[in-house]
């Protein structure tokens, strides 16, 4: 039985990359939100995360056989909506807090300093 993986903003280039993962038929990759909705939402008036969450949840309900996980290739807003959707849909995934701690420069440096202080240069927040 293959795993159904939802991919935020799946584009042709990344679809081809995903086909190289695992054995043939091991994974089925399905688009979740269109590329332009995740990567270049200008024409949409920059939709809110609430809109993306609602639309993603609606698309999830149309996925035959359900889903086993969500992945994302893109930076914000995809990086934020992926953990939000995973939580809403009860799928495995990183928490929104963990993603924010990795993406936010200052918060990331705090985490790095806690784990490998000898490897982190001096830093401070700037308002």
Backbone bond lengths (Angstrom), bond angles and torsions (degrees), N, CA, C in turn:
res aa  C-N    CA-C-N  psi(-1)  N-CA   C-N-CA  omega(-1)  CA-C   N-CA-C  phi
1 X - - - 1.447 - - 1.528 108.80 -
2 X 1.335 117.02 134.51 1.463 120.37 -177.71 1.531 110.76 -89.31
3 X 1.329 114.91 154.24 1.461 121.73 177.72 1.525 108.94 -89.23
4 X 1.315 116.50 134.27 1.463 122.09 176.43 1.521 108.63 -91.79
5 X 1.321 115.84 116.58 1.454 121.78 -179.65 1.520 108.68 -115.06
6 X 1.328 115.70 125.56 1.452 121.42 177.12 1.525 108.41 -89.30
7 X 1.330 116.69 135.48 1.460 121.72 -176.95 1.523 109.21 -122.24
8 X 1.323 115.70 117.66 1.455 119.87 179.09 1.519 110.52 -68.13
9 X 1.327 116.54 127.40 1.456 122.28 176.12 1.517 114.36 60.82
10 X 1.316 116.24 38.75 1.467 120.62 -177.74 1.531 110.67 -59.17
11 X 1.324 115.49 127.22 1.456 121.19 177.80 1.528 109.07 -117.59
12 X 1.324 118.36 166.28 1.471 120.73 -176.94 1.526 113.83 -57.92
13 X 1.331 118.24 -40.96 1.462 120.99 -179.39 1.527 111.04 -59.82
14 X 1.318 116.80 -49.32 1.468 120.40 -178.16 1.524 112.21 -73.03
15 X 1.324 117.50 -28.20 1.464 119.87 174.72 1.528 109.51 -60.80
16 X 1.328 116.92 -42.22 1.468 120.81 178.96 1.528 110.94 -65.04
17 X 1.317 117.66 -40.00 1.471 120.48 177.00 1.530 111.12 -62.35
18 X 1.306 116.71 -42.18 1.457 120.96 -178.20 1.525 111.94 -65.12
19 X 1.319 116.95 -29.39 1.470 120.41 178.89 1.526 112.36 -64.66
20 X 1.319 117.41 -17.06 1.469 120.96 -179.18 1.525 112.45 -87.39
21 X 1.312 117.72 -2.93 1.472 121.84 -177.39 1.522 110.31 -89.85
22 X 1.314 116.26 131.15 1.459 121.18 174.64 1.517 113.46 69.97
23 X 1.296 113.78 -170.59 1.464 121.71 178.25 1.526 109.19 -82.73
24 X 1.329 117.49 152.83 1.471 119.41 177.30 1.534 110.92 -53.62
25 X 1.310 115.42 130.95 1.461 120.66 178.38 1.522 114.43 84.06
26 X 1.333 117.62 -5.41 1.468 120.18 -178.87 1.526 111.64 -69.33
27 X 1.330 116.01 -35.53 1.463 121.39 179.97 1.516 110.01 -129.04
28 X 1.303 115.00 141.53 1.460 122.28 172.43 1.529 106.06 -116.38
29 X 1.325 116.95 120.78 1.460 121.32 -178.34 1.522 109.55 -102.12
30 X 1.321 115.60 130.12 1.460 122.48 -176.33 1.531 109.30 -124.17
31 X 1.331 117.07 136.16 1.467 118.64 177.83 1.525 110.44 -68.07
32 X 1.311 114.69 141.64 1.466 121.65 174.38 1.523 105.79 -131.55
33 X 1.286 116.53 115.46 1.460 124.42 -169.06 1.526 108.05 64.78
34 X 1.288 115.98 142.92 1.463 121.38 -178.40 1.520 109.99 -76.93
35 X 1.315 114.72 157.65 1.468 121.34 178.86 1.530 110.51 -51.53
36 X 1.334 116.89 -49.40 1.462 120.45 -177.18 1.530 112.59 -66.54
37 X 1.326 117.56 -20.50 1.471 120.55 178.14 1.522 111.50 -80.69
38 X 1.325 116.24 -24.70 1.466 120.71 -176.62 1.525 111.69 -102.55
39 X 1.325 117.04 -40.65 1.461 120.56 -171.45 1.530 112.82 -97.06
40 X 1.301 117.96 -44.66 1.462 122.02 -178.12 1.526 110.63 -131.43
41 X 1.323 117.29 70.01 1.470 119.35 -175.17 1.527 114.47 -81.19
42 X 1.340 118.49 24.12 1.459 122.18 -176.44 1.522 111.81 -56.34
43 X 1.320 117.20 -48.99 1.457 120.92 -178.46 1.517 113.09 -63.47
44 X 1.315 116.14 -17.53 1.467 120.33 179.49 1.523 111.74 -91.66
45 X 1.317 117.64 1.60 1.459 119.89 -177.18 1.517 111.41 71.89
46 X 1.324 116.94 33.36 1.459 122.55 -177.62 1.529 111.06 50.08
47 X 1.302 116.48 81.00 1.470 119.97 -177.45 1.523 111.51 -60.85
48 X 1.303 115.86 150.62 1.459 120.92 179.89 1.524 109.95 -73.79
49 X 1.321 115.18 160.43 1.460 119.56 175.23 1.526 110.05 -61.94
50 X 1.332 117.08 -34.09 1.467 120.05 177.59 1.524 110.40 -61.14
51 X 1.345 116.91 -42.76 1.460 121.06 178.63 1.520 110.08 -62.49
52 X 1.341 116.65 -45.15 1.463 120.82 -179.36 1.531 110.72 -64.24
53 X 1.320 116.88 -39.92 1.463 121.18 178.38 1.525 110.36 -63.44
54 X 1.322 116.65 -44.26 1.469 120.87 179.32 1.528 110.82 -64.81
55 X 1.321 116.84 -45.33 1.469 121.07 -179.52 1.531 110.97 -65.93
56 X 1.329 116.82 -42.04 1.463 120.37 178.58 1.521 112.10 -64.42
57 X 1.326 116.50 -39.55 1.463 121.11 178.15 1.527 110.37 -64.74
58 X 1.323 115.68 -40.76 1.467 120.57 178.05 1.531 110.71 -63.50
59 X 1.322 117.22 -44.67 1.469 120.72 179.22 1.525 110.77 -65.43
60 X 1.325 116.99 -37.05 1.458 121.31 177.69 1.512 110.37 -58.74
61 X 1.310 116.69 -41.80 1.467 120.17 -177.99 1.527 111.37 -64.85
62 X 1.337 117.71 -19.31 1.461 121.47 178.59 1.527 113.11 -91.26
63 X 1.320 117.51 -0.93 1.468 121.17 -178.42 1.529 109.24 -83.31
64 X 1.332 115.26 110.47 1.463 119.36 -179.69 1.519 109.96 -62.84
65 X 1.301 116.54 133.90 1.455 121.33 179.20 1.512 113.47 83.64
66 X 1.336 117.52 3.65 1.454 120.33 179.62 1.522 111.09 71.75
67 X 1.311 115.69 -164.84 1.462 120.70 -179.35 1.521 109.28 -139.72
68 X 1.319 114.42 153.77 1.460 120.95 179.40 1.518 112.42 -105.14
69 X 1.313 117.32 -11.72 1.455 120.28 179.28 1.515 111.80 178.10
70 X 1.331 114.25 169.57 1.458 122.46 178.43 1.523 107.40 -127.63
71 X 1.340 115.63 136.01 1.461 119.60 173.10 1.519 109.11 -126.77
72 X 1.321 114.62 162.36 1.446 121.21 -175.96 1.522 109.24 -143.41
73 X 1.322 117.15 137.48 1.466 122.60 176.40 1.521 112.21 -98.44
74 X 1.300 117.53 -18.22 1.455 121.92 -164.16 1.513 113.53 -105.08
75 X 1.318 114.33 160.25 1.455 122.00 176.08 1.531 108.25 -76.19
76 X 1.307 117.07 -168.10 1.449 122.16 -179.55 1.531 110.00 -51.72
77 X 1.316 118.78 136.30 1.452 130.03 10.42 1.533 114.47 -90.12
78 X 1.349 117.42 -7.74 1.463 119.50 -179.29 1.515 113.17 -59.87
79 X 1.331 116.19 -36.95 1.465 119.74 -178.87 1.523 111.93 -66.71
80 X 1.314 117.22 -25.50 1.470 120.44 177.87 1.529 111.47 -88.72
81 X 1.323 116.56 -38.70 1.465 119.04 -175.38 1.523 111.63 -72.51
82 X 1.334 118.46 -30.08 1.479 120.30 -179.81 1.525 111.78 -59.21
83 X 1.341 120.04 -52.11 1.468 118.05 178.52 1.527 113.23 -68.02
84 X 1.330 116.74 -30.38 1.461 119.05 177.87 1.527 110.33 -66.21
85 X 1.324 116.46 -44.45 1.470 120.05 178.34 1.528 111.15 -66.78
86 X 1.327 117.01 -40.75 1.473 119.73 178.59 1.517 110.39 -57.22
87 X 1.312 116.07 -44.24 1.465 120.28 -179.99 1.526 111.08 -66.80
88 X 1.321 116.77 -46.62 1.468 121.76 -179.05 1.524 111.41 -60.98
89 X 1.335 115.90 -39.64 1.467 120.84 -175.37 1.522 112.73 -93.83
90 X 1.325 116.51 5.08 1.461 122.98 179.06 1.535 111.59 57.26
91 X 1.334 114.88 47.90 1.457 121.70 177.40 1.529 108.97 -112.07
92 X 1.325 117.23 155.01 1.466 118.59 178.69 1.531 110.24 -66.04
93 X 1.309 116.16 147.92 1.462 119.87 177.99 1.510 111.52 166.58
94 X 1.312 114.31 168.41 1.457 120.81 177.61 1.525 109.88 -66.43
95 X 1.317 115.89 154.67 1.462 119.99 175.54 1.518 108.83 -81.91
96 X 1.316 116.35 158.59 1.452 121.15 176.77 1.529 109.92 -61.45
97 X 1.314 117.28 -38.64 1.461 120.80 179.03 1.527 111.14 -61.85
98 X 1.322 117.85 -44.04 1.463 119.48 -178.89 1.522 111.58 -65.72
99 X 1.327 117.15 -36.96 1.463 120.78 177.30 1.530 109.56 -65.76
100 X 1.321 117.00 -45.00 1.469 120.53 179.53 1.530 110.72 -62.48
101 X 1.318 117.42 -39.28 1.473 120.15 179.10 1.526 111.74 -65.18
102 X 1.299 117.53 -30.14 1.469 120.71 178.38 1.524 112.22 -82.42
103 X 1.318 117.94 -36.53 1.458 120.97 -175.04 1.521 114.24 -84.44
104 X 1.313 117.67 -33.05 1.456 121.13 -178.18 1.529 108.51 -76.81
105 X 1.328 117.12 122.03 1.469 120.98 -173.47 1.527 112.71 -53.94
106 X 1.317 117.40 -49.92 1.457 120.21 -176.85 1.526 111.59 -67.29
107 X 1.330 117.29 -48.31 1.461 119.94 -179.90 1.523 111.22 -61.65
108 X 1.335 115.45 -37.60 1.458 119.98 178.16 1.529 110.64 -63.13
109 X 1.318 116.30 -43.82 1.472 119.69 178.76 1.533 111.07 -62.25
110 X 1.317 117.47 -38.12 1.469 120.09 177.22 1.522 111.00 -60.78
111 X 1.338 116.39 -43.56 1.466 120.52 178.63 1.525 110.73 -64.73
112 X 1.324 116.67 -43.85 1.464 120.77 179.08 1.527 110.52 -61.49
113 X 1.323 116.10 -43.68 1.460 121.02 -179.54 1.529 111.34 -61.73
114 X 1.323 117.16 -35.50 1.465 121.12 179.43 1.527 111.67 -68.92
115 X 1.326 117.02 -30.59 1.463 121.06 -174.48 1.529 112.61 -96.47
116 X 1.306 116.86 -45.48 1.475 121.21 -177.81 1.532 109.77 -134.19
117 X 1.314 117.83 67.80 1.467 120.59 -174.49 1.531 113.86 -57.41
118 X 1.309 117.40 -31.80 1.464 120.29 -179.12 1.535 112.70 -70.18
119 X 1.318 117.57 -12.62 1.466 121.96 -178.02 1.524 113.25 -102.91
120 X 1.336 117.68 -0.65 1.460 120.76 -174.26 1.522 109.64 -110.08
121 X 1.321 115.42 125.49 1.467 120.30 177.74 1.526 109.47 -73.15
122 X 1.329 116.18 169.36 1.457 120.30 177.29 1.523 111.35 -62.16
123 X 1.307 116.36 146.59 1.464 121.77 -179.71 1.515 109.39 -156.00
124 X 1.316 115.52 162.79 1.456 121.53 174.45 1.523 109.14 -159.20
125 X 1.306 117.71 154.64 1.466 119.34 178.14 1.529 109.68 -73.09
126 X 1.318 115.85 149.86 1.458 122.07 176.02 1.510 107.86 -124.06
127 X 1.303 116.31 128.10 1.467 120.39 179.77 1.514 109.34 -83.06
